[in-house]
Amino acid sequence: MIDACDRCLRRSHLIAFLAADVERLLPPGRAARADVLEAGDDVLLAAVGSARRESAIAYMAGFDPDAARGRLEVAGLHAACAHTHLFPAGLRDLRQPPPVLYASRLDRLIADEDSRAVLIGSRRPSEYGRTVAYRLGRGLGASGVPVVSGLALGIDALAHRGCLDAGGRTVAVLACGVDVAYPRTNRRLYEEIRRDGAVVSEMPPGARPYRWLFPARNRIMAALGRLTIVVEAAERSGTLITADCASELGRDVAAVPGWVTADVAAGTNGLLRSGAGVVTCAQDVLDLLYGVGARSVPEPPEQSLTPVEASVLELVAAGTEIESLRVACGLAPGELRAVLARLELCGLVRRSASGAYVTAA
């Protein structure tokens, strides 16, 4: 499913080719990022200096759109530009839509156009924020509401995980090529989303992430959803850029109330003071999306665990210490942490005052 014109393919590859130069030249600030995306090719080439300009001109002179399409087909990826019917309608509302949207599955974006919720927040959330993010993702997934997020550490990853655990469909919007798992610590989650949901980006395959591309990708997240929910965010969090973009697009914005003394909740509480909707559970999201009482979150099915999770739970119940847990289960430290995190989010284990894991009441 590849439907992108030559001109748009060239433009997206030019931005990727110059991404490192933009990182070097770009002053901080959202307006500067918008200027880059809205600048014409000539303006971009003039901004990077004569040496890089000549390299970029040579690169574009040798760029073969048909070869680019062939590489996408070999990689099993999809692509669409704004001149085609496959381009998601929500992205057309952006002042500067991506020249090309690359995706692991475009058909899943088209099918879910009117029901997606964006669920985002801090990369360093509190335990409260972690629990809420997972439960929201799980409840929305069980309700058939696709969850859009950015695959970042913290709230994003937990929202994706919750949705997948409920058998739902989730969309990860990346600031790099759709074939690049970033951050690498989320590779397993990335692979699950690519298999069961959709991974999308405006950057061509192989493109590495740069700092300025993360705020740029936030506008795509905002445009893909009907409602943006912020779980936890500090006062100057980049997460708030997505909420601002959603507001500018006329989309609804909501936030989860946080501790008034917690820095990590200052941004979300600020959104609530500004009139954002209040979200405390997945049912609140359904009410905002469809009207109060129009749809309900289904009753959760009986908890099902993988053999590894069941084994870890049994060992925790027996009082096994963390180091012995790792040895007994044959898991790497990161894998064991992931299993324990899921058991904790499911309410099956908890941390004691000493920091040890014990079974929850």
C-alpha positions as CSV (number, residue, x, y, z in Angstrom):
1,M,0.0,0.0,0.0
2,I,2.3,2.8,-1.3
3,D,0.7,5.9,-2.8
4,A,3.1,8.8,-2.6
5,C,4.0,11.2,-5.4
6,D,7.6,11.8,-6.5
7,R,7.6,15.4,-5.2
8,C,6.5,14.4,-1.7
9,L,8.9,11.5,-1.5
10,R,11.8,13.9,-2.4
11,R,10.7,16.4,0.2
12,S,10.6,13.9,3.0
13,H,14.0,12.5,2.1
14,L,15.5,16.0,1.9
15,I,14.3,16.7,5.4
16,A,15.8,13.5,6.6
17,F,19.1,14.2,4.8
18,L,19.3,17.6,6.5
19,A,18.0,16.6,9.9
20,A,21.4,16.7,11.6
21,D,22.1,20.1,10.1
22,V,18.8,21.4,11.3
23,E,19.6,20.1,14.8
24,R,22.9,22.0,14.7
25,L,21.4,25.3,13.5
26,L,18.0,25.4,15.1
27,P,17.5,27.7,18.1
28,P,15.2,26.4,20.8
29,G,11.5,27.1,20.5
30,R,8.5,25.7,18.9
31,A,8.2,28.5,16.3
32,A,11.6,27.6,14.9
33,R,10.6,24.0,14.4
34,A,7.5,25.1,12.6
35,D,9.7,27.4,10.3
36,V,11.7,24.4,9.3
37,L,8.7,22.3,8.4
38,E,7.1,25.1,6.4
39,A,10.3,26.3,4.7
40,G,10.6,25.5,1.0
41,D,13.4,23.4,-0.3
42,D,15.5,26.4,-1.5
43,V,15.2,28.0,2.0
44,L,16.3,24.8,3.7
45,L,19.3,24.4,1.4
46,A,20.3,28.0,1.8
47,A,20.2,27.7,5.6
48,V,22.6,24.8,6.0
49,G,25.7,26.5,4.4
50,S,27.4,26.1,1.0
51,A,29.2,22.7,1.7
52,R,26.1,20.9,2.9
53,R,24.0,22.6,0.3
54,E,26.1,21.1,-2.5
55,S,25.9,17.7,-0.9
56,A,22.2,17.9,-0.5
57,I,21.7,19.1,-4.1
58,A,23.8,16.1,-5.3
59,Y,21.8,13.8,-3.1
60,M,18.5,15.0,-4.4
61,A,19.8,14.9,-8.0
62,G,20.5,11.2,-7.6
63,F,17.3,10.4,-5.6
64,D,15.1,7.8,-7.4
65,P,11.5,7.8,-6.2
66,D,10.8,4.5,-7.8
67,A,13.7,3.0,-6.0
68,A,12.4,4.5,-2.7
69,R,9.1,2.8,-3.3
70,G,10.8,-0.4,-4.0
71,R,12.7,-0.3,-0.7
72,L,9.4,0.3,1.1
73,E,7.8,-2.7,-0.6
74,V,10.8,-4.9,0.3
75,A,10.5,-3.7,4.0
76,G,6.8,-4.4,4.0
77,L,6.0,-0.7,4.8
78,H,3.2,1.6,3.6
79,A,3.3,5.2,2.6
80,A,0.9,7.9,1.5
81,C,1.1,11.6,0.7
82,A,-1.5,14.3,1.2
83,H,-2.4,14.1,-2.5
84,T,-3.9,10.6,-2.1
85,H,-7.0,9.1,-0.5
86,L,-4.9,6.9,1.8
87,F,-3.5,9.9,3.7
88,P,-5.3,10.1,7.1
89,A,-7.9,12.8,7.1
90,G,-7.0,14.2,10.5
91,L,-3.5,15.1,9.2
92,R,-5.0,17.4,6.6
93,D,-6.0,19.8,9.4
94,L,-2.4,20.6,10.2
95,R,-0.9,23.9,9.0
96,Q,2.0,21.8,7.7
97,P,1.1,18.2,7.2
98,P,3.9,15.7,6.7
99,P,4.9,15.4,3.0
100,V,4.6,11.6,3.4
101,L,3.3,9.5,6.2
102,Y,5.1,6.2,6.5
103,A,3.4,3.4,8.4
104,S,3.6,-0.3,9.2
105,R,-0.1,-0.5,8.4
106,L,-2.0,2.4,6.8
107,D,-5.3,0.5,6.6
108,R,-5.5,0.4,10.4
109,L,-5.2,4.2,10.6
110,I,-8.0,4.7,8.0
111,A,-10.3,2.2,9.7
112,D,-10.0,3.9,13.1
113,E,-10.2,7.6,12.0
114,D,-13.1,8.7,14.2
115,S,-12.4,7.0,17.5
116,R,-8.8,7.4,18.5
117,A,-7.6,8.8,21.8
118,V,-4.1,10.2,22.4
119,L,-2.7,9.2,25.7
120,I,0.6,10.8,26.7
121,G,2.7,12.0,29.7
122,S,5.9,12.2,31.5
123,R,8.9,9.9,30.8
124,R,9.6,9.8,34.5
125,P,6.1,9.4,36.1
126,S,5.2,8.7,39.6
127,E,3.8,5.3,40.6
128,Y,0.4,6.9,40.7
129,G,0.9,8.1,37.1
130,R,2.2,4.7,36.0
131,T,-0.8,2.9,37.4
132,V,-3.3,5.4,35.9
133,A,-1.6,5.2,32.4
134,Y,-1.7,1.5,32.3
135,R,-5.3,1.2,33.5
136,L,-6.5,3.9,31.0
137,G,-4.7,2.1,28.1
138,R,-6.2,-1.2,29.2
139,G,-9.7,0.1,29.7
140,L,-9.7,1.9,26.3
141,G,-8.3,-1.1,24.5
142,A,-11.0,-3.3,26.0
143,S,-13.6,-0.7,24.9
144,G,-12.4,-0.7,21.3
145,V,-10.8,2.7,21.4
146,P,-7.4,2.8,19.7
147,V,-4.7,4.5,21.8
148,V,-2.2,6.8,20.1
149,S,1.1,7.6,21.9
150,G,4.8,8.1,21.2
151,L,6.5,4.9,22.4
152,A,8.5,7.0,24.9
153,L,9.6,5.7,28.3
154,G,7.1,6.2,31.1
155,I,3.5,7.1,30.4
156,D,3.6,6.4,26.6
157,A,4.9,2.9,27.0
158,L,2.5,2.1,29.7
159,A,-0.5,3.3,27.7
160,H,0.6,1.2,24.7
161,R,1.1,-1.8,27.0
162,G,-2.2,-1.5,28.7
163,C,-4.0,-1.3,25.3
164,L,-2.2,-4.3,23.9
165,D,-2.8,-6.4,27.1
166,A,-6.6,-5.8,26.6
167,G,-6.4,-7.0,23.0
168,G,-6.8,-3.4,21.7
169,R,-5.2,-1.6,18.8
170,T,-2.5,1.0,19.5
171,V,-0.6,3.5,17.3
172,A,3.0,4.6,18.0
173,V,4.1,7.8,16.4
174,L,7.9,8.0,16.1
175,A,10.4,10.8,15.5
176,C,12.6,8.4,13.4
177,G,12.0,5.9,10.7
178,V,9.2,3.4,11.3
179,D,11.8,0.6,11.0
180,V,13.8,2.1,13.9
181,A,12.9,0.9,17.4
182,Y,13.4,4.0,19.6
183,P,14.1,4.0,22.5
184,R,15.9,0.6,22.2
185,T,14.7,-0.4,25.6
186,N,11.2,-0.5,24.2
187,R,12.1,-2.8,21.3
188,R,9.9,-5.6,22.4
189,L,6.9,-3.3,22.8
190,Y,7.7,-1.7,19.4
191,E,7.6,-5.2,17.7
192,E,4.2,-6.0,19.4
193,I,2.8,-2.7,18.2
194,R,4.1,-3.2,14.7
195,R,2.5,-6.6,14.6
196,D,-0.8,-5.9,16.3
197,G,-1.3,-2.1,15.7
198,A,0.5,0.5,13.7
199,V,3.8,2.4,13.8
200,V,3.9,5.7,11.9
201,S,6.3,8.5,11.1
202,E,6.9,11.4,8.7
203,M,10.5,10.3,8.5
204,P,11.6,7.8,5.8
205,P,12.9,4.4,6.8
206,G,16.3,4.3,8.4
207,A,16.1,7.9,9.7
208,R,17.5,8.4,13.1
209,P,15.8,10.5,15.8
210,Y,17.0,14.1,16.5
211,R,15.8,16.3,19.4
212,W,13.9,18.7,17.1
213,L,11.9,15.9,15.5
214,F,10.2,14.9,18.8
215,P,8.2,18.2,19.2
216,A,7.6,18.0,15.4
217,R,6.1,14.5,15.7
218,N,3.8,15.7,18.5
219,R,1.6,17.6,16.0
220,I,1.0,14.3,14.2
221,M,-0.1,12.6,17.4
222,A,-2.5,15.5,18.1
223,A,-3.9,15.4,14.6
224,L,-4.5,11.6,14.6
225,G,-6.7,11.6,17.7
226,R,-10.1,13.0,18.5
227,L,-9.2,13.6,22.2
228,T,-5.8,14.1,23.8
229,I,-5.4,13.0,27.5
230,V,-2.3,14.0,29.5
231,V,-1.7,11.7,32.5
232,E,1.3,13.4,34.1
233,A,3.4,16.3,32.9
234,A,5.6,18.9,34.5
235,E,5.0,22.6,33.9
236,R,7.5,22.9,31.1
237,S,7.0,19.3,29.7
238,G,7.3,18.6,26.0
239,T,4.1,16.7,26.5
240,L,2.2,20.0,26.7
241,I,3.2,20.7,23.1
242,T,0.9,17.9,22.0
243,A,-1.9,19.3,24.1
244,D,-1.4,22.8,22.6
245,C,-1.4,21.3,19.1
246,A,-4.6,19.5,19.8
247,S,-6.3,22.7,21.1
248,E,-5.1,24.6,18.0
249,L,-6.7,21.9,15.8
250,G,-10.0,22.2,17.6
251,R,-9.6,18.8,19.3
252,D,-10.6,18.2,22.9
253,V,-8.0,18.0,25.6
254,A,-8.3,16.3,29.0
255,A,-6.0,15.6,31.9
256,V,-5.7,13.4,34.9
257,P,-5.7,15.3,38.2
258,G,-2.4,14.9,40.1
259,W,-1.0,15.7,43.5
260,V,-1.0,19.5,43.9
261,T,2.5,19.3,45.6
262,A,4.0,17.1,42.8
263,D,6.2,18.8,40.2
264,V,5.3,16.0,37.7
265,A,1.6,17.0,37.9
266,A,2.0,20.8,37.6
267,G,1.4,20.7,33.9
268,T,-1.7,18.5,34.1
269,N,-3.2,20.5,36.9
270,G,-2.5,23.6,34.9
271,L,-4.5,22.2,32.0
272,L,-7.4,21.5,34.3
273,R,-7.3,25.1,35.5
274,S,-7.5,26.2,31.9
275,G,-10.7,24.2,31.3
276,A,-9.4,20.8,30.1
277,G,-11.7,17.8,30.7
278,V,-11.2,15.7,33.8
279,V,-10.3,12.0,33.3
280,T,-10.0,9.6,36.3
281,C,-10.8,6.4,34.4
282,A,-11.5,4.9,31.0
283,Q,-15.2,5.5,31.4
284,D,-14.5,9.3,31.6
285,V,-12.8,9.1,28.2
286,L,-15.7,7.2,26.7
287,D,-18.1,9.9,28.0
288,L,-16.0,12.6,26.4
289,L,-15.7,10.8,23.1
290,Y,-19.3,9.6,22.7
291,G,-21.4,11.4,25.2
292,V,-22.2,10.5,28.8
293,G,-23.5,6.9,29.1
294,A,-23.4,6.2,25.3
295,R,-20.8,3.5,25.8
296,S,-19.5,1.6,28.8
297,V,-16.2,0.0,29.6
298,P,-16.7,-3.8,29.5
299,E,-16.2,-5.9,32.7
300,P,-12.5,-7.1,32.8
301,P,-12.1,-10.8,31.9
302,E,-10.5,-13.1,34.4
303,Q,-6.8,-12.3,34.8
304,S,-4.7,-14.5,32.4
305,L,-0.9,-14.7,32.9
306,T,1.8,-16.1,30.8
307,P,3.8,-19.1,32.1
308,V,6.7,-16.8,33.0
309,E,4.5,-14.3,34.9
310,A,2.7,-17.1,36.7
311,S,6.1,-18.5,37.7
312,V,7.4,-15.2,39.0
313,L,4.1,-14.6,40.9
314,E,4.5,-18.0,42.6
315,L,8.1,-17.3,43.6
316,V,7.1,-13.8,45.0
317,A,4.4,-15.5,47.0
318,A,7.0,-17.9,48.4
319,G,9.1,-14.9,49.6
320,T,11.9,-15.3,47.0
321,E,14.2,-12.3,47.0
322,I,14.8,-10.3,43.7
323,E,18.2,-11.8,42.9
324,S,17.0,-15.3,43.5
325,L,13.9,-14.6,41.3
326,R,16.2,-13.7,38.4
327,V,18.2,-16.8,38.7
328,A,15.2,-19.1,39.2
329,C,13.4,-17.8,36.2
330,G,16.4,-17.4,33.9
331,L,15.5,-13.8,33.1
332,A,17.7,-10.9,32.3
333,P,17.4,-8.0,34.8
334,G,15.4,-5.9,32.4
335,E,13.0,-8.8,31.5
336,L,12.4,-9.5,35.2
337,R,11.6,-5.8,35.9
338,A,9.1,-5.8,33.0
339,V,7.4,-8.9,34.4
340,L,7.2,-7.5,37.9
341,A,5.9,-4.1,36.6
342,R,3.1,-5.9,34.8
343,L,2.2,-7.9,37.8
344,E,2.3,-4.7,39.9
345,L,0.1,-2.9,37.4
346,C,-2.4,-5.8,37.4
347,G,-2.6,-5.5,41.2
348,L,-1.0,-8.9,41.9
349,V,2.2,-7.8,43.6
350,R,3.4,-4.6,45.4
351,R,6.5,-3.1,46.9
352,S,6.8,-3.5,50.7
353,A,8.3,-0.7,52.8
354,S,11.7,-2.4,52.5
355,G,11.5,-2.3,48.7
356,A,10.9,-6.1,48.3
357,Y,8.1,-7.5,46.1
358,V,5.3,-9.2,48.0
359,T,1.9,-10.4,46.8
360,A,-0.9,-7.8,47.0
361,A,-3.8,-8.3,49.3
